[in-house]
Amino acid sequence: MRATNEKELAAELGALFFALVNLARWKKMAAESVLRKTNKKFKKRFGL
């Protein structure tokens, strides 16, 4: 990423999220389900 300010960084992160969701879709995976599983794992690991 070559973002130099917060607005550019937000745009770059948005593009990255979009690409990851499309990768999940291409692999026939539900991006939301994958993220929910990861969130559960994170909460368990850090006792949240």
C-alpha positions in Angstrom: 0.0 0.0 0.0 1.2 3.4 -0.9 -1.5 5.4 0.9 -0.2 8.7 2.4 -3.2 9.8 4.3 -6.3 8.4 6.0 -8.6 8.8 3.0 -6.2 7.0 0.7 -5.7 4.3 3.3 -9.4 3.7 3.7 -9.7 3.4 -0.1 -6.9 0.9 -0.2 -8.3 -1.2 2.6 -11.7 -1.1 0.9 -10.2 -2.5 -2.2 -8.4 -5.2 -0.2 -11.6 -6.2 1.5 -13.4 -6.3 -1.8 -10.7 -8.5 -3.3 -10.8 -10.9 -0.3 -14.6 -11.3 -0.5 -14.3 -12.0 -4.2 -11.6 -14.6 -3.6 -13.9 -16.3 -1.1 -16.8 -16.2 -3.6 -14.5 -17.6 -6.3 -13.6 -20.5 -3.9 -17.3 -21.0 -3.2 -16.9 -19.9 0.4 -19.2 -17.5 2.3 -16.9 -14.6 3.4 -19.2 -13.7 6.3 -19.1 -17.3 7.7 -15.4 -17.4 7.4 -15.0 -14.1 9.2 -17.5 -15.2 12.0 -15.4 -18.3 12.6 -12.2 -16.3 12.8 -13.9 -13.8 15.2 -14.9 -16.7 17.5 -11.3 -18.1 17.3 -9.9 -14.6 18.2 -12.4 -14.2 21.1 -11.5 -17.7 22.5 -7.8 -17.0 22.2 -7.9 -13.7 24.0 -10.7 -14.6 26.5 -13.2 -12.0 25.2 
